[in-house]
């Protein structure tokens, strides 16, 4: 779980899993970019810690993350939480002001968040293993296949657009960069290198130099040991 603080009678807090589950890196980085401090309490998905009655009361899907606000209410789904952060803490901005530019950033983010992650998260890999007998090699092949399809498209979109700068859109990190950074770290679980995607590799390297992103990386979490 991760808490972030603001002057309220009760502090908001966010629940996160163990560091290997990638979609939490994007939210941690977003909180860092916004300058919001938080306390981190991890959940181990492999051990079913998000399937307990207590956790399901907060998040009926039994997924992560869950952001608990100061009034005791909860927000779920990373992209929805990040959009909420953008609306309630607009600076530094994670979405451009121009409507067309915002659509481009969301499109790039969705290539990863909606087209890669849902197919490659732990519950899908576990289902392949338990229902279809997919061993580790077949799970790796499944994971790599969907990453490759989406990263090929993402690389083309980034390389061919004059709007790509140091980062996915210009020279300020956006929602798309949060998703890219998180997915590259997740790819490391299956040793997927970036050799075939030089633009993605360059953007990731730039992002990894930013304290807000590097601090969100899996090896830098308290439960990483």
C-alpha positions in Angstrom: 0.0 0.0 0.0 1.2 3.5 -0.6 0.1 6.6 1.2 0.4 10.1 -0.3 -0.1 13.1 2.0 -1.9 16.4 1.7 -3.3 18.6 4.5 -6.5 16.7 5.4 -7.9 15.3 8.6 -7.2 11.8 7.3 -4.4 11.1 4.9 -5.2 9.4 1.5 -3.4 6.2 0.8 -2.8 3.9 -2.1 -2.4 0.1 -2.1 0.2 -1.5 -4.2 1.4 -5.0 -4.9 4.9 -6.5 -4.8 7.3 -4.8 -7.1 7.1 -7.3 -10.0 3.6 -6.3 -11.1 4.3 -3.5 -13.5 1.2 -1.4 -13.6 1.9 0.0 -10.2 5.2 1.6 -11.4 3.2 4.0 -13.5 1.1 5.2 -10.5 4.2 5.5 -8.3 5.9 7.6 -10.9 2.8 9.7 -11.4 2.6 10.4 -7.6 6.3 11.3 -7.7 5.9 13.6 -10.7 3.1 15.4 -8.9 5.3 15.7 -5.8 2.9 13.8 -3.6 4.6 11.7 -0.8 3.2 8.3 0.1 3.7 5.3 2.3 4.1 2.0 0.6 2.5 -1.2 1.7 2.8 -4.1 -0.7 0.5 -7.0 -1.5 1.7 -10.3 -2.9 -0.6 -11.2 -5.7 0.9 -14.7 -6.1 -0.2 -15.4 -2.5 -3.7 -14.2 -2.9 -3.4 -11.2 -0.6 -5.7 -9.1 -2.8 -8.4 -11.8 -2.6 -9.1 -11.4 1.1 -12.5 -10.1 2.3 -10.8 -7.0 3.7 -9.1 -6.1 0.4 -12.2 -7.0 -1.7 -14.2 -4.6 0.3 -11.9 -1.8 -1.0 -11.5 -3.2 -4.5 -14.1 -5.8 -5.6 -11.9 -6.9 -8.5 -9.2 -7.9 -6.2 -6.7 -6.1 -8.3 -4.1 -3.4 -7.7 -3.7 -0.5 -7.2 -6.3 0.9 -4.8 -6.0 4.5 -3.8 -7.7 5.2 -0.5 -8.5 8.8 0.0 -8.7 10.9 3.2 -12.5 10.5 3.5 -12.2 6.7 3.4 -13.3 6.3 -0.2 -11.3 4.3 -2.8 -10.2 4.7 -6.3 -9.1 1.8 -8.5 -7.6 1.2 -12.0 -4.2 3.0 -12.6 -5.3 5.1 -15.6 -8.4 6.3 -13.8 -6.3 7.2 -10.7 -3.7 9.0 -12.8 -6.4 11.0 -14.6 -7.9 11.9 -11.2 -4.4 13.0 -10.0 -4.1 15.1 -13.2 -7.5 16.8 -12.5 -6.9 17.4 -8.8 -3.2 18.3 -9.1 -2.8 19.7 -12.6 0.9 20.7 -12.2 3.2 19.4 -13.4 0.9 18.3 -16.2 0.9 14.8 -17.5 -1.4 15.6 -20.4 -0.9 18.4 -23.0 -3.4 21.3 -23.1 -4.1 20.9 -26.8 -7.0 18.4 -27.4 -5.3 16.7 -30.4 -2.1 16.3 -28.4 -3.9 14.9 -25.5 -5.6 12.3 -27.8 -2.1 11.3 -29.1 -0.7 10.9 -25.6 -3.7 8.8 -24.6 -3.4 6.7 -27.7 0.2 5.9 -27.1 -0.6 5.1 -23.4 -3.4 2.8 -24.4 -1.2 0.8 -26.8 0.5 -0.4 -23.6 -2.1 -0.1 -20.9 -5.0 -1.6 -22.8 -3.4 -3.8 -25.5 -0.4 -5.3 -23.7 -1.1 -5.3 -20.0 -4.5 -7.0 -19.9 -3.1 -10.0 -21.9 0.1 -10.3 -19.9 -0.9 -9.8 -16.2 -0.5 -12.5 -13.6 -4.1 -13.7 -13.6 -3.9 -14.4 -17.4 -0.6 -16.2 -17.1 -1.9 -18.2 -14.2 -5.0 -19.1 -16.2 -2.9 -20.3 -19.1 -0.9 -22.4 -16.7 -3.8 -23.9 -14.7 -6.3 -24.4 -17.5 -4.2 -25.0 -20.6 -1.0 -26.5 -19.0 1.2 -23.6 -20.3 4.7 -24.1 -18.8 7.1 -21.3 -18.2 8.4 -21.4 -21.8 4.9 -21.1 -23.2 4.0 -18.3 -20.9 7.2 -16.5 -22.0 6.2 -17.0 -25.6 2.7 -15.7 -24.9 4.1 -12.6 -23.1 6.7 -11.9 -25.7 4.2 -12.2 -28.6 1.9 -9.6 -27.3 4.7 -7.2 -26.2 6.3 -7.5 -29.7 3.1 -6.7 -31.5 2.4 -3.6 -29.5 6.0 -2.4 -29.2 6.4 -2.7 -33.0 3.4 -0.4 -33.4 4.5 1.9 -30.7 8.0 2.2 -32.1 6.6 3.1 -35.5 4.3 5.7 -34.0 7.0 7.3 -32.0 9.6 7.2 -34.8 7.4 8.6 -37.5 5.9 11.5 -35.6 7.5 15.0 -35.3 5.7 15.3 -32.0 8.0 12.8 -30.4 10.8 14.5 -28.5 13.0 13.5 -25.7 10.0 11.7 -24.4 6.9 10.2 -26.0 5.4 13.6 -26.7 7.8 16.5 -26.7 10.2 17.2 -23.9 8.0 16.8 -20.8 7.0 13.4 -19.5 3.3 12.5 -20.0 0.9 9.7 -19.3 2.4 7.8 -22.3 5.8 7.9 -20.7 4.4 6.5 -17.4 3.0 3.5 -19.3 6.1 3.0 -21.4 8.5 3.1 -18.4 6.4 0.6 -16.5 6.0 -1.8 -19.4 9.8 -1.9 -20.1 10.4 -2.8 -16.5 7.8 -5.5 -16.7 9.4 -6.9 -19.9 12.5 -7.5 -17.9 10.7 -10.4 -16.1 11.0 -12.3 -19.4 14.4 -10.8 -20.5 12.8 -8.9 -23.4 15.5 -6.5 -24.6 14.9 -3.3 -26.5 17.3 -3.9 -29.3 14.5 -3.9 -31.9 13.0 -0.7 -30.6 15.7 2.0 -30.5 13.3 4.9 -30.0 11.6 3.2 -27.1 15.0 2.4 -25.7 16.1 6.0 -25.9 13.0 7.3 -24.2 13.3 4.7 -21.5 16.9 5.7 -20.9 15.9 9.4 -20.6 13.0 8.6 -18.2 15.3 6.4 -16.0 17.4 9.5 -15.4 14.5 11.4 -13.9 14.3 10.9 -10.1 10.5 10.7 -10.2 10.7 7.7 -12.5 13.8 6.0 -11.2 12.4 6.2 -7.6 9.3 4.3 -8.9 11.4 1.5 -10.5 11.0 -2.0 -9.1 14.5 -2.4 -7.7 14.1 0.8 -5.7 11.0 -0.3 -3.7 11.2 -1.3 0.0 10.1 -4.9 -0.8 12.6 -5.4 -3.7 15.1 -7.4 -1.7 
